C-alpha cells in the first residue's frame, strides 16, 4: 500500500510517501521553489518523492491531507463573533481569502492533484486528518517505542494548541486538548514579534538570544499573561494580545507592561530584548516540565514523544530529558507543519486502514535522510553547466581533502547523499567548520551566513565520543537536544569575563570547542552515527585522526533567509556568493580560488531576511 501525505496552505508545505507503512521519502517544497517556508501546494516535493522511489501516481492508494480546513474556518468565524465588533478590519481582510481559497480547500486540493494526473479519480482517494492528530502520529508511529504518551504543542491547528495522546501498538488516540486562543506557541511567538523577529521563523532566534539575558520578566509573565496550573494546563490573559482579532501579536497594554514598544526589525539588540528572551524561554520550560509531570502522573507511561513547532525548542527538550520525568524521549525531527504530511499519511495507514505497526528497536526516520539525492554523473553534469571548476576524487580522497580543509580552518560546503527532512541540516546539506577555532562562530555568522552575530552553532560529534565532550546520556541524532559542555572541556572564566553583560559575552572562549559552546556553556548537539550517515561519520572520524577532536561545527547550507540548498546548482551559487572556501558535492571537490571570478555574486541581499 502506498500513501502520499501532504501539508500545505499555511507554512512549510511538504510531501511524504509511505510504502506498506514505511516512510520511504519526504521533502519540503521550499527546497525546490527556493521560497523559505513556502506554503503553496507541494507539487515539486510530491514529484521528488515519486521519482526518488520509482513510484507512479497511479500506484498511490490514498492521499492524506494534514488538517481539516472547514474546522479552521469555523474557529476563525467563532473567534471574530466572540470578539465582535473589535477586530472587524482584520476580519474583513481575512474573510474573502477564506471564502475564496480555504473554505473550499478540498476542491482546491483535488484541482491540484488533477494537474498532476487528470485521469485518476482523486476524490475517491483523498482523506483528511486533524492537525494535532497528524502531529501526534508523526511523533508516535516512527518512534522506537511500542507504547508512549505523545505531547504536541504549536501555535494552533484547527482549534487545538496543545494535546496529549496515547499510543499503543497501531492505536493512537488524543485524550486531552487545550484550545485556541490559549497557546504556548502563540505566547512564544508574541515575544518573538515583540523582540523584533519574524513570527513563524524567528522563534529559534529568541531561544538563541536567551542565554545572553536574565529571566527578569518571568514572574511578570506568570503573574499577568499566563494562568499556569500544577498539571501544566494554562490559560492566557487575552487583554495583552492582539492575535485573535488584530493584525499584530501584542497590543499597547503588553507594551506598557514590559516598558515600551516592540523592537523594530534590524534595530540594535539591547539588554532588554535579551532579558525578555531569557524570560519567555524560562516560562516555556516551566510549562513544558509541568505538562510532562502531569502527563506522566496521569498515564504512568515511561516514554514520551514530542511534535509540533514548540518541540523544536531544543533547550526545553534538553531540560525535559535531564528531568527524568520520563525514562525516554523521542522528538519528530520535522516537528513543525512539514512533519504533518508524514503524520497524515501514518493516520491513513494505521488508523483509517487499520494496518499493524512494527517496532524494531530503532526509530523509523532513517536518520532524517529522506529527500532527493544525485548521482556523481548528474552532479558533474550540473556543475559543469553552472561553470564550476572541480576535481573528481575517489571516495577516500574526498574525505581526506575535506578533513584536511577543516583542520586548516576553512569553511566547507558539504552536499552528500539524500537531503534531510525537517529544519535541521544533519550532515547532508551542511556548512562545516573547525569547532576548536575561537573565530569560527563569528566568521561563519558574518561572512558566510550573513546573520546576527549572537547566533550559536551546533556541534556534530561522533556518537561514540559524545560523552567525553558533553554532559548527556543517550543520543541526539536530530539536533533536538541541548546539553552542557563537559566540565573537563571548559575553560575557566576570569572575574572580569564573568562580569560581562549581554553580547559582550560573545567573544570569550569557553571551552576546547569554542565555536560550538554557547555563552552559558550549552550546545545544541547532533550525534553522528555510522549506521545512518556513514560518509559524514567517516569525515568527522578523519578530522579526529588529524586533530584529536571528534567535533565539527555543523550549520545549514544556506544564508539567512534562504532555504537549505536542494540541488548542486544551489550549492554552487551559495558557495560563489559567500566566503565558503571549499565545497564537496558528491565526489566533486571545489576550491574557491580556482573558480571564475565573474561567477561571484553578492549573495548577502539575495533573500528576504527571516
C-alpha positions, 0 to 999 in steps of 0.5 A: 500500500502506498500513501502520499501525505501532504501539508500545505496552505499555511507554512512549510508545505511538504510531501511524504510517501509511505510504502506498506507503512514505511516512510520511504521519502519526504521533502519540503517544497521550499527546497525546490521553489527556493521560497523559505517556508513556502506554503503553496501546494507541494507539487515539486516535493510530491514529484521528488518523492515519486521519482526518488522511489520509482513510484507512479501516481497511479500506484498511490492508494490514498492521499492524506491531507494534514488538517481539516480546513472547514474546522479552521474556518469555523474557529476563525468565524467563532473567534471574530463573533466572540470578539465582535465588533473589535477586530472587524478590519482584520476580519474583513481582510481575512474573510474573502481569502477564506471564502475564496481559497480555504473554505473550499480547500478540498476542491482546491486540493483535488484541482491540484492533484488533477494537474498532476494526473487528470485521469485518476479519480482523486476524490475517491482517494483523498482523506483528511486528518486533524492537525494535532492528530497528524502531529501526534502520529508523526511523533508516535508511529516512527518512534522506537517505542511500542507504547508512549504518551505523545505531547504536541504543542504549536501555535494552533491547528484547527482549534487545538494548541496543545494535546496529549495522546496515547499510543499503543501498538497501531492505536493512537488516540488524543485524550486531552486538548487545550484550545485556541486562543490559549497557546504556548506557541502563540505566547512564544511567538508574541515575544518573538514579534515583540523582540523584533523577529519574524513570527513563524521563523524567528522563534529559534532566534529568541531561544538563541538570544536567551542565554545572553539575558536574565529571566527578569520578566518571568514572574511578570509573565506568570503573574499577568499573561499566563494562568499556569496550573500544577498539571501544566494546563494554562490559560492566557490573559487575552487583554495583552494580545492582539492575535485573535482579532488584530493584525499584530501579536501584542497590543499597547497594554503588553507594551506598557507592561514590559516598558515600551514598544516592540523592537523594530526589525534590524534595530540594535539588540539591547539588554532588554530584548535579551532579558525578555528572551531569557524570560519567555524561554524560562516560562516555556520550560516551566510549562513544558516540565509541568505538562510532562509531570502531569502527563506522566502522573496521569498515564504512568507511561515511561516514554514520551514523544514530542511534535509540533513547532514548540518541540523544536525548542531544543533547550526545553527538550534538553531540560525535559530529558535531564528531568527524568520525568520520563525514562525516554524521549523521542522528538519528530525531527520535522516537528513543525507543519512539514512533519504533518504530511508524514503524520497524515499519511501514518493516520491513513495507514494505521488508523483509517486502514487499520494496518499493524505497526512494527517496532524494531528497536530503532526509530523509523526516520532513517536518520532524517535522510529522506529527500532527493539525492544525485548521482556523481554523473548528474552532479558533474553534469550540473556543475559543469553547466553552472561553470564550476571548476572541480576535481573528481576524487575517489571516495577516500580522497574526498574525505581526506581533502575535506578533513584536511580543509577543516583542520586548516580552518576553512569553511566547507560546503558539504552536499552528500547523499539524500537531503534531510527532512525537517529544519535541521541540516544533519550532515547532508546539506551542511556548512562545516567548520573547525569547532576548536577555532575561537573565530569560527562562530563569528566568521561563519555568522558574518561572512558566510551566513550573513546573520546576527552575530549572537547566533550559536552553532551546533556541534556534530560529534561522533556518537561514540565520543559524545560523552567525553565532550558533553554532559548527556546520556543517550543520543541526539541524532536530530539536533533536538537536544541541548546539553552542557559542555563537559566540565573537563572541556571548559575553560575557566572564566576570569572575574572580569569575563564573568562580569560581562553583560549581554553580547559582550559575552560573545567573544570569550572562549569557553571551552576546547570547542569554542565555536560550538559552546554557547555563552552559558556553556550549552550546545545544541548537539547532533550525534553522528552515527555510522549506521545512518550517515556513514560518509559524514561519520567517516569525515568527522572520524578523519578530522579526529585522526588529524586533530584529536577532536571528534567535533565539527561545527555543523550549520545549514547550507544556506544564508539567512533567509534562504532555504537549505540548498536542494540541488548542486546548482544551489550549492554552487551559487551559495558557495560563489556568493559567500566566503565558503572556501571549499565545497564537496558535492558528491565526489566533486571537490571545489576550491574557491580560488580556482573558480571564475571570478565573474561567477561571484555574486553578492549573495548577502541581499539575495533573500528576504531576511527571516 
